[in-house]
Amino acid sequence: MLALDFDGVLAPHGENRPLPECEAWLARCVAALGAERVFILSNRPDPARAAYFNQEFPGVRFISGVRKKPYPDGLLRVAELSGAETARIVLLDDRLLTGVLATCLAGTGVVYITAPYVSFRTRPVVEGFFALIRMLERWYVALLNAAA
Ligand SMILES: [Mg+2]
């Protein structure tokens, strides 16, 4: 099962539809895996985003109504909906202390996206904030590793 974060992974922060290259990639994922094996797990489950996926990628399930990552609830919902063991789920996410931590708690696989999509031109303050957060959380995890 493929679970995808949205912000930074499919588009820069705050967009309601994936970038064109991500739409094309998602279409290839759906063709290869089947829509029923693809899930969107965003901490911003905006209705406009849900409407986009319903329209453009019917069958791809958009998770909402769960506690936000790093709670494992969204990944556990993917397991419940798909009938797959958590070890058979992989989440692509660009945040260590939300998405990646959620995968540790849920026992799923993870792909940590180290070069997320950003648009400083469109949303300089928000993107600057998240760039700082990503840097701080990498520093924090490196510190934890050094202490271990
Ligand atoms: Mg993200």
Residues whose N, C-alpha, C, O or C-beta is under 5 A from the ligand:
A	BS01	MG	D5 F6 D7 G8 V9 D94
